[in-house]
Amino acid sequence: MTIAIMGYPVWRPRRLSYLALASCLFLPPAMSQDDAVSKFISYYQNAYAQGRDLVPEPQAALDTSSIATQLTLKTVKPVSALTGSAFLDSNSAVIKLAGVQGCLSTEMVQFMGNQVSCVMVSLAGLASSLDLAKADAGDAFPCHFVGQNPGSPTVRFAECFFTQDDMVQSLSETMIRKGFAFAARDRAGKPIFPEYAKAEDDARRSKAGIWVNSYFTHPYGERYRTNPSTN
């Protein structure tokens, strides 16, 4: 199958029901996993629920241009979401999505008519997006790796893809368009993938997901005051 990553047709995902997403808002460790894996998952999820992302940033520049010039897809089988932008795979590696930034604010926001913390929207959003992505190919999907940090646990940076209705979808862009997270930016504030920044603008204009709440400050999801002297 020929895969066109940049410039492929955009699939507009149908809105998830609140009950489907709410089932992910409290993420107990899977009892079938061994204790060490369950504790690892819980450790990262609990820290993220408090607004702390334990997955480190890349220690070297990511080779994001290779997606367009030398695409190499490898099958990944996810085990569990760890943060709003990283998950554990079946090889015990942490996979960090290079193109998406999960919310880091613990502030309560409106989401599908309910009050939930912004970080939990991103965490649950990645969990539900992983389920969507792996449904088409036997609990797995392809990823292109653009970097890796040394040390333990192994942290690999990637962009991952799946097919829906015979169309290639970006996992990162899907999350951004649903309003689960933000487009990742570098330290200068420049979007790593301009296409994802446009997807974020579209989500903001359509008030998708967390964007139903006004006055967000990128990328943390913290709302700023319209009038600091009176609010």
Secondary structure, DSSP 8 states (H G I E B T S, - for coil): -----TT----------HHHHHHHHS----TTS-HHHHHHHHHHHHHHHTT---S---SS---TTHHHHS---EEE-EEEE-SSSEEEETTS-EEEETTEEE-----EEEETTEEEEHHHHHHHHHHHHHHHHHTTTTS-EEEEEEEEE-SSS-EEEEEEEEEETTEEEEHHHHHHHTTSEEE-B-TTS-BSSHHHHHHHHHHHHHT-GGGGSS-EETTTTEE--S-TTT-
